[in-house]
Amino acid sequence: MIKNFDYQLGSLVREAVNKVGSFTYPAVLNFDHPKELKNGDYSCNVAFLLAPQGKSSPIVLADNIVEVINTTPILNEPHNQYIHM
């Protein structure tokens, strides 16, 4: 189940990155759990890796990726009582 979730999360981020711009990114995206819960459930350094290609700051790129992800219909559907996004 976790591997499937990691795959889905990676696919979601890749799709968002593709909508934001044209990038060449690593074959594997690494996800971590932030040290502080206020920073979310997962973190990924994809914006830091791709920002130089887009000649923009990682913060701007991350904001654009998050904006696309937040408009993804699957994230706005209730899944169960344990998923809050």
C-alpha positions as CSV (number, residue, x, y, z in Angstrom):
1,M,0.0,0.0,0.0
2,I,2.8,2.5,0.9
3,K,4.6,1.8,-2.4
4,N,1.4,2.5,-4.3
5,F,0.9,5.7,-2.3
6,D,4.5,6.8,-3.0
7,Y,4.0,6.1,-6.7
8,Q,0.7,8.1,-6.7
9,L,2.4,11.0,-4.8
10,G,5.3,11.0,-7.2
11,S,2.9,10.9,-10.2
12,L,1.0,13.8,-8.8
13,V,4.1,15.9,-8.3
14,R,5.4,15.0,-11.8
15,E,2.1,16.0,-13.4
16,A,2.1,19.3,-11.5
17,V,5.7,20.0,-12.5
18,N,4.8,19.3,-16.2
19,K,1.9,21.8,-16.0
20,V,4.2,24.4,-14.4
21,G,7.0,24.2,-17.1
22,S,9.3,22.0,-19.1
23,F,11.9,20.4,-16.9
24,T,14.2,17.5,-16.9
25,Y,14.0,16.0,-13.4
26,P,15.4,13.0,-11.5
27,A,14.0,9.6,-12.2
28,V,13.2,9.2,-8.5
29,L,11.5,11.8,-6.4
30,N,12.4,11.5,-2.7
31,F,9.7,12.3,-0.1
32,D,10.3,12.9,3.5
33,H,8.3,13.7,6.5
34,P,9.0,17.3,7.8
35,K,10.4,17.6,11.3
36,E,7.6,19.9,12.2
37,L,3.9,19.0,11.6
38,K,3.1,22.6,10.7
39,N,5.1,22.0,7.5
40,G,2.8,19.3,6.3
41,D,2.8,15.5,6.0
42,Y,5.3,15.2,3.2
43,S,8.1,17.2,1.7
44,C,10.0,16.9,-1.5
45,N,13.0,18.9,-2.8
46,V,11.9,18.9,-6.4
47,A,11.7,22.7,-6.5
48,F,15.3,23.0,-5.3
49,L,16.4,20.6,-8.0
50,L,14.5,22.2,-10.9
51,A,14.7,25.9,-10.0
52,P,18.0,26.5,-11.8
53,Q,16.5,25.0,-15.0
54,G,13.6,27.4,-14.9
55,K,15.8,30.3,-13.8
56,S,13.5,31.0,-10.9
57,S,13.7,30.8,-7.2
58,P,12.8,27.4,-5.5
59,I,10.1,29.2,-3.5
60,V,8.3,30.5,-6.6
61,L,8.6,27.2,-8.3
62,A,7.3,25.3,-5.2
63,D,4.4,27.8,-4.9
64,N,3.5,27.1,-8.5
65,I,3.6,23.4,-8.0
66,V,1.5,23.6,-4.9
67,E,-1.0,25.7,-6.7
68,V,-1.4,23.1,-9.4
69,I,-1.6,20.2,-6.9
70,N,-4.2,22.0,-4.8
71,T,-6.5,22.2,-7.9
72,T,-6.3,18.4,-8.5
73,P,-9.8,17.0,-8.1
74,I,-8.7,13.8,-6.3
75,L,-7.3,15.9,-3.4
76,N,-10.6,17.7,-3.0
77,E,-12.7,14.5,-2.7
78,P,-13.2,13.0,0.8
79,H,-11.3,9.7,1.0
80,N,-11.7,8.7,4.7
81,Q,-11.6,10.3,8.1
82,Y,-7.8,10.0,8.2
83,I,-6.8,12.0,5.2
84,H,-7.0,15.8,5.6
85,M,-5.6,18.0,2.9
